[in-house]
Amino acid sequence: MYIPHQMGKPWQPSANPHPKQAHRYSSPYQMLFHWNRLDWNFPNPSMKQRFEEHQYWKHCMPAGIKVDHQGRFYVSVPRWAEGIPATLNTIVMVNGKPVLDAFPSWEWNTPGDVRMLQSVLGYEIDEHNRMWILDQGKIAYDTSPEGSQKLVIWDLGTNRLIDSIVIPDDIAPPRTSFLNDIVVDNRNGYAYITDSGSGFPDHPVYGGIIVYHMRTRKFRRVLDSHYSTQDVPRFRFEIDTEPVYRNKPVRIGADGIALSADRSTLFYCAVTGRNLYAIDTGLLRNFNIPDSIIRNSVQTLGSKGTTTDGMHADNKGNVFYTMLEGKGIGYYSPYTRSFNKLLSDDRMLWVDGVAFDQFGSIIFNNNRLHRMFEEPQNIDWDDPYNLIIWRAYIGPDVKSYLYG
């Protein structure tokens, strides 16, 4: 897949797509885990007691979901409020119930120590079974302390740290940054990050895309406050006829991000908007190309017909995206230039993360984010299906873009 960056020339998809690539998916789906509220396998009783006494669980929200080569499930729980026990976790079974356990360890989840994980939202598990962890650095929307915004690379096979790279303040401004999600291109040696620019509540959004060059360990920020990385002005949307953040409408810039299987195209979108955007990664990989050329090379692919949080591309070229208004999962086919609904369920309230396992299925979760951080909260905490992780079968040879 290739998006030409010459000015004035529209992108033309392949005239004769492979039949499998142009296939319209339909998918059975099932619940894997569900909770009325999150709980942890705490290392000591006193931590558990504080968690319960202060009801910190009321702001514990599973955001990103991944599964590694061994079939272990991981969940990020960003520290957007005080009292989140661990921001990166595995799912373990205790007395027949799924609970979270800190990953890589409880020590690595120590709040206030910028060397450790402070607040993780987006992360990726690459084809070499390495986890790329994006640390937002900020807790409860405070300014990110110096050195806290970082990219941590962890070897899941040996359970060892590979590297930890601090993201400079001029790349991710510590007051406004909101490091959201990441895709990895080991073939060319780059990673791409969305910064939603919404880390300073009640202030303007400053969205952008961050490019990381693995060999030089350098970062570059592009498309800063570009229309494609910003929220749509005065945007409003509803889920089940319920206005999202009725009293203070949400504003979130560049959020969902996906990389094509051939590594040539980066897709991205804002939450507060419905359009899908794309750009040729050849432009992003060359740090000498002027920002003005990059800004003029963004392609608007059209409206998804829904707001979206997470995205993930498969090894066939399709881009799967969460449907907030549509309560489910959709996908974009670059071969037919069409947006399609894959599945929907009334219980899928704020579908957040989406990823692939090794067996032809997508894994995704819903977390009622639109109610979790609204005041007053409108959640029935006795409902056993408040928070759900789902699996949907796509096809026997379908995997993540990483295996394209």
C-alpha positions as CSV (number, residue, x, y, z in Angstrom):
1,M,0.0,0.0,0.0
2,Y,1.4,3.4,-1.0
3,I,0.1,6.9,-0.6
4,P,1.9,9.2,-3.1
5,H,2.9,12.5,-1.5
6,Q,3.1,14.6,-4.7
7,M,0.8,17.6,-4.2
8,G,-2.5,17.5,-6.1
9,K,-2.4,13.8,-7.0
10,P,-5.2,11.7,-5.4
11,W,-4.3,8.4,-3.9
12,Q,-5.4,5.5,-6.1
13,P,-5.7,2.0,-4.6
14,S,-4.7,-1.1,-6.5
15,A,-7.1,-1.7,-9.4
16,N,-7.1,-5.5,-8.9
17,P,-7.0,-6.3,-5.2
18,H,-6.3,-9.9,-4.1
19,P,-9.7,-11.6,-3.5
20,K,-8.8,-12.3,0.2
21,Q,-7.7,-8.7,0.7
22,A,-11.0,-7.3,-0.6
23,H,-13.0,-9.8,1.4
24,R,-15.8,-8.4,3.5
25,Y,-15.3,-9.9,7.0
26,S,-18.1,-11.0,9.3
27,S,-17.2,-12.4,12.7
28,P,-18.5,-14.4,15.6
29,Y,-17.4,-13.0,18.9
30,Q,-17.3,-14.0,22.6
31,M,-16.4,-12.7,26.0
32,L,-13.1,-13.7,27.5
33,F,-13.1,-11.8,30.8
34,H,-15.6,-9.5,32.5
35,W,-15.7,-7.5,35.7
36,N,-18.1,-5.3,37.6
37,R,-14.9,-3.5,38.7
38,L,-11.2,-4.2,38.5
39,D,-9.2,-5.9,41.3
40,W,-5.6,-6.8,41.8
41,N,-3.5,-9.6,43.2
42,F,-2.0,-7.2,45.8
43,P,1.4,-8.0,47.3
44,N,0.3,-7.1,50.8
45,P,-3.0,-6.6,52.8
46,S,-2.3,-2.9,53.6
47,M,-2.3,-2.0,49.9
48,K,-5.5,-3.9,49.4
49,Q,-7.1,-2.1,52.4
50,R,-6.2,1.4,51.1
51,F,-7.5,0.5,47.7
52,E,-10.9,-0.5,49.2
53,E,-11.2,2.2,51.8
54,H,-10.6,5.0,49.4
55,Q,-12.6,3.3,46.6
56,Y,-9.8,3.9,44.2
57,W,-11.4,1.2,42.0
58,K,-14.0,3.7,40.8
59,H,-11.4,5.2,38.4
60,C,-9.5,2.0,37.5
61,M,-10.2,1.5,33.8
62,P,-8.8,-1.2,31.5
63,A,-7.5,0.7,28.4
64,G,-5.1,-1.2,26.2
65,I,-5.3,-5.0,25.8
66,K,-2.6,-7.2,24.3
67,V,-1.7,-10.9,24.1
68,D,1.8,-12.1,23.7
69,H,3.3,-15.1,21.9
70,Q,2.7,-17.4,24.9
71,G,-1.0,-16.4,25.1
72,R,-0.6,-14.2,28.2
73,F,-3.0,-11.2,28.4
74,Y,-1.9,-7.7,29.3
75,V,-4.0,-4.7,30.4
76,S,-2.9,-1.1,30.8
77,V,-4.7,1.0,33.4
78,P,-3.7,4.6,33.0
79,R,-3.2,6.6,36.1
80,W,-5.7,9.4,35.2
81,A,-6.6,9.5,38.9
82,E,-4.9,8.9,42.2
83,G,-4.7,5.4,43.7
84,I,-4.3,3.2,40.6
85,P,-2.3,0.3,42.0
86,A,-0.4,-0.7,38.9
87,T,-0.6,0.9,35.4
88,L,0.6,-2.1,33.4
89,N,-0.6,-5.6,34.3
90,T,-1.1,-9.2,33.3
91,I,-4.4,-11.0,33.9
92,V,-4.1,-13.9,36.4
93,M,-6.8,-16.2,37.8
94,V,-7.2,-16.2,41.6
95,N,-9.9,-18.4,43.1
96,G,-11.5,-18.8,39.7
97,K,-11.7,-15.1,39.0
98,P,-9.6,-12.8,36.7
99,V,-7.6,-10.2,38.6
100,L,-4.7,-8.0,37.6
101,D,-1.1,-8.5,38.6
102,A,1.5,-5.7,38.2
103,F,3.9,-6.1,35.2
104,P,6.8,-6.4,34.9
105,S,6.7,-6.2,38.8
106,W,5.2,-4.1,41.5
107,E,8.5,-2.2,41.8
108,W,8.3,-1.2,38.2
109,N,4.9,0.3,38.8
110,T,6.0,2.6,41.6
111,P,4.3,6.0,41.3
112,G,6.6,9.0,41.8
113,D,9.7,7.3,40.6
114,V,10.3,8.6,37.1
115,R,12.5,5.6,36.3
116,M,9.5,3.3,36.8
117,L,6.2,3.2,34.9
118,Q,4.0,6.1,35.8
119,S,1.0,6.0,33.5
120,V,0.7,3.6,30.6
121,L,-2.1,3.8,28.0
122,G,-0.6,2.6,24.7
123,Y,1.9,-0.2,24.1
124,E,2.7,-2.7,21.5
125,I,4.0,-6.3,21.4
126,D,6.2,-6.8,18.3
127,E,6.9,-9.8,16.1
128,H,10.0,-10.6,18.3
129,N,7.9,-10.8,21.5
130,R,9.2,-7.5,22.8
131,M,6.9,-5.0,24.5
132,W,7.2,-1.3,23.6
133,I,5.7,0.6,26.5
134,L,4.7,4.2,26.1
135,D,4.8,6.0,29.5
136,Q,2.7,9.2,29.6
137,G,4.6,10.2,32.8
138,K,1.8,12.2,34.3
139,I,-0.5,11.1,37.1
140,A,-4.0,12.5,37.6
141,Y,-3.3,15.0,34.7
142,D,-0.4,16.7,36.5
143,T,2.5,18.0,34.5
144,S,4.8,15.1,33.5
145,P,7.9,15.3,35.7
146,E,11.3,15.5,33.9
147,G,12.3,12.1,32.6
148,S,9.0,10.5,33.2
149,Q,7.8,10.5,29.6
150,K,9.6,7.6,28.0
151,L,9.6,4.6,25.8
152,V,10.5,1.4,27.6
153,I,11.3,-1.8,25.7
154,W,10.9,-5.1,27.5
155,D,11.9,-8.6,26.3
156,L,8.9,-10.8,27.2
157,G,10.9,-14.0,26.4
158,T,13.6,-13.4,29.0
159,N,11.6,-10.9,31.2
160,R,14.3,-8.3,31.0
161,L,14.6,-4.6,30.2
162,I,16.1,-3.9,26.8
163,D,16.1,-0.2,26.8
164,S,14.4,2.9,28.3
165,I,14.5,6.1,26.2
166,V,13.4,9.4,27.7
167,I,11.2,11.5,25.3
168,P,12.5,15.1,25.4
169,D,10.2,17.9,26.5
170,D,10.5,19.7,23.2
171,I,9.0,16.6,21.5
172,A,6.3,15.9,24.1
173,P,5.6,19.1,26.1
174,P,5.2,18.0,29.7
175,R,2.1,20.1,30.4
176,T,0.0,19.5,27.3
177,S,1.2,16.1,26.1
178,F,-1.0,13.0,26.2
179,L,1.1,10.2,24.8
180,N,-1.6,7.9,23.5
181,D,-0.6,4.9,21.3
182,I,2.3,3.4,19.4
183,V,3.0,1.2,16.3
184,V,6.4,-0.4,15.6
185,D,8.3,-0.9,12.3
186,N,11.3,-3.0,13.0
187,R,11.8,-3.6,9.3
188,N,12.8,0.0,8.7
189,G,13.8,0.9,12.3
190,Y,11.1,3.3,13.4
191,A,8.2,3.7,15.8
192,Y,5.2,6.1,15.5
193,I,3.4,7.6,18.4
194,T,0.2,9.7,18.7
195,D,0.2,12.6,21.1
196,S,-3.4,13.6,21.7
197,G,-2.3,16.9,23.1
198,S,-5.1,16.8,25.7
199,G,-3.0,16.5,28.9
200,F,-3.9,20.0,30.2
201,P,-7.7,19.9,31.0
202,D,-9.8,22.9,30.0
203,H,-7.1,24.2,27.7
204,P,-6.6,23.9,23.9
205,V,-5.5,20.6,22.3
206,Y,-2.0,20.4,20.9
207,G,-2.0,17.1,19.0
208,G,0.8,15.7,16.9
209,I,2.7,12.6,15.7
210,I,6.0,11.6,17.2
211,V,8.5,9.6,15.1
212,Y,11.3,7.5,16.8
213,H,14.4,6.4,14.9
214,M,15.7,3.3,16.6
215,R,19.3,3.5,15.3
216,T,20.0,7.0,16.4
217,R,17.5,7.0,19.3
218,K,16.2,10.4,18.1
219,F,12.7,11.6,18.1
220,R,10.9,14.1,15.8
221,R,7.5,15.7,16.2
222,V,5.5,16.3,13.1
223,L,2.0,17.5,12.2
224,D,2.0,19.6,15.4
225,S,-1.5,21.1,15.8
226,H,-2.3,20.1,12.2
227,Y,-6.0,19.8,11.4
228,S,-5.6,16.0,11.2
229,T,-4.2,15.7,14.7
230,Q,-6.5,18.2,16.3
231,D,-10.0,17.8,17.7
232,V,-12.9,19.0,15.5
233,P,-14.0,22.4,16.8
234,R,-17.3,22.2,18.9
235,F,-17.5,18.5,18.2
236,R,-20.2,16.6,20.1
237,F,-21.2,13.0,20.1
238,E,-23.5,10.5,21.8
239,I,-23.4,6.9,22.9
240,D,-26.9,5.3,23.2
241,T,-28.4,8.8,22.9
242,E,-26.4,9.8,25.9
243,P,-24.2,12.9,25.3
244,V,-20.6,12.1,26.1
245,Y,-19.5,14.3,29.0
246,R,-22.7,16.4,28.9
247,N,-21.4,19.2,31.1
248,K,-17.9,19.4,29.7
249,P,-17.5,17.9,26.2
250,V,-14.4,15.8,25.7
251,R,-11.6,17.1,23.4
252,I,-9.0,14.6,22.3
253,G,-6.7,15.0,19.3
254,A,-4.7,12.2,17.5
255,D,-5.4,9.0,19.2
256,G,-5.9,5.8,17.2
257,I,-2.9,4.8,15.1
258,A,-2.3,1.9,12.7
259,L,0.6,0.9,10.4
260,S,0.0,-0.9,7.1
261,A,1.5,-4.4,6.7
262,D,4.0,-3.2,4.1
263,R,5.0,-0.4,6.5
264,S,4.4,2.3,3.9
265,T,1.3,4.0,5.3
266,L,0.5,5.4,8.7
267,F,-3.2,5.7,9.5
268,Y,-4.5,7.8,12.4
269,C,-7.5,9.6,13.8
270,A,-8.7,11.8,16.6
271,V,-11.4,10.8,19.1
272,T,-13.4,14.0,18.7
273,G,-13.9,13.6,15.0
274,R,-14.9,10.9,12.6
275,N,-12.3,11.2,9.7
276,L,-9.5,8.7,9.1
277,Y,-6.2,10.2,7.9
278,A,-3.1,8.6,6.3
279,I,0.4,9.6,5.3
280,D,3.3,8.0,3.5
281,T,5.8,6.8,6.1
282,G,8.6,7.5,3.7
283,L,8.1,11.2,4.5
284,L,8.2,10.5,8.2
285,R,11.3,8.4,8.1
286,N,13.4,11.1,6.5
287,F,14.0,13.6,9.3
288,N,15.4,16.1,6.7
289,I,12.1,16.5,4.9
290,P,10.6,19.9,5.8
291,D,7.6,19.9,8.1
292,S,5.7,21.9,5.5
293,I,5.9,19.1,3.0
294,I,4.7,16.6,5.5
295,R,1.7,18.8,6.5
296,N,0.7,19.2,2.9
297,S,0.9,15.4,2.2
298,V,-1.8,14.2,4.6
299,Q,-4.6,12.3,2.9
300,T,-8.1,12.4,4.2
301,L,-9.6,9.0,3.6
302,G,-13.2,10.0,4.6
303,S,-15.5,9.5,7.6
304,K,-15.7,6.3,9.4
305,G,-19.3,7.2,10.4
306,T,-18.3,6.9,14.0
307,T,-15.9,8.2,16.6
308,T,-13.0,5.9,17.3
309,D,-10.5,5.3,20.0
310,G,-8.1,2.4,19.2
311,M,-7.0,1.0,15.8
312,H,-4.9,-1.9,14.6
313,A,-4.0,-3.0,11.0
314,D,-3.9,-6.7,9.9
315,N,-1.4,-8.5,7.7
316,K,-3.8,-8.2,4.7
317,G,-3.9,-4.4,4.6
318,N,-7.1,-3.7,6.4
319,V,-7.4,-1.3,9.3
320,F,-9.6,-2.3,12.2
321,Y,-11.0,0.5,14.4
322,T,-13.2,0.7,17.5
323,M,-16.6,2.3,17.0
324,L,-17.7,4.4,20.0
325,E,-21.0,5.6,18.6
326,G,-21.5,2.3,16.8
327,K,-20.7,0.2,19.9
328,G,-18.4,-2.3,18.2
329,I,-15.6,-2.8,15.7
330,G,-15.3,-1.6,12.1
331,Y,-12.6,-1.9,9.4
332,Y,-11.4,0.1,6.5
333,S,-10.4,-1.6,3.3
334,P,-7.9,0.4,1.3
335,Y,-8.6,-1.8,-1.7
336,T,-12.2,-0.8,-2.0
337,R,-11.8,2.5,-0.1
338,S,-14.7,1.5,2.1
339,F,-15.6,1.6,5.8
340,N,-17.4,-1.5,7.0
341,K,-19.0,-2.6,10.2
342,L,-17.6,-5.9,11.5
343,L,-19.7,-6.4,14.7
344,S,-21.7,-4.5,17.3
345,D,-23.2,-5.3,20.6
346,D,-25.2,-3.1,23.0
347,R,-22.8,-4.1,25.8
348,M,-19.8,-2.7,24.0
349,L,-19.9,0.7,25.7
350,W,-16.7,2.7,24.7
351,V,-14.7,0.1,22.9
352,D,-11.1,1.2,23.6
353,G,-8.2,-1.1,22.6
354,V,-7.9,-3.6,19.8
355,A,-5.1,-6.0,18.9
356,F,-4.5,-9.4,17.4
357,D,-3.7,-12.8,18.9
358,Q,-1.7,-15.5,17.0
359,F,-4.7,-17.5,16.0
360,G,-6.7,-15.3,13.6
361,S,-8.7,-13.3,16.1
362,I,-8.8,-9.7,17.3
363,I,-8.9,-9.0,21.0
364,F,-10.7,-5.8,22.1
365,N,-12.2,-4.4,25.3
366,N,-14.9,-1.9,26.4
367,N,-14.6,0.1,29.5
368,R,-17.4,2.8,29.8
369,L,-14.8,5.5,29.7
370,H,-17.5,8.1,29.0
371,R,-19.1,7.3,32.4
372,M,-15.9,6.4,34.4
373,F,-14.6,10.0,34.6
374,E,-17.9,11.9,34.5
375,E,-19.1,13.6,37.7
376,P,-21.3,12.3,39.1
377,Q,-20.5,8.8,37.9
378,N,-23.3,7.0,36.2
379,I,-22.2,3.4,36.7
380,D,-24.0,0.5,38.4
381,W,-21.0,-1.1,40.1
382,D,-22.9,-4.3,40.7
383,D,-23.2,-5.0,37.0
384,P,-20.9,-7.9,36.2
385,Y,-20.5,-6.7,32.6
386,N,-19.2,-3.1,33.2
387,L,-15.8,-4.0,31.8
388,I,-15.4,-6.7,29.2
389,I,-12.6,-8.2,27.1
390,W,-13.8,-9.7,23.9
391,R,-12.4,-12.0,21.1
392,A,-13.7,-12.1,17.5
393,Y,-12.5,-14.6,15.0
394,I,-11.4,-13.0,11.6
395,G,-9.7,-15.8,9.7
396,P,-7.1,-18.6,9.9
397,D,-4.3,-16.6,8.3
398,V,-5.1,-13.2,9.6
399,K,-2.6,-11.6,12.1
400,S,-1.3,-8.2,13.1
401,Y,0.4,-5.9,10.6
402,L,3.7,-6.9,12.3
403,Y,3.5,-10.2,10.4
404,G,2.8,-8.7,7.0
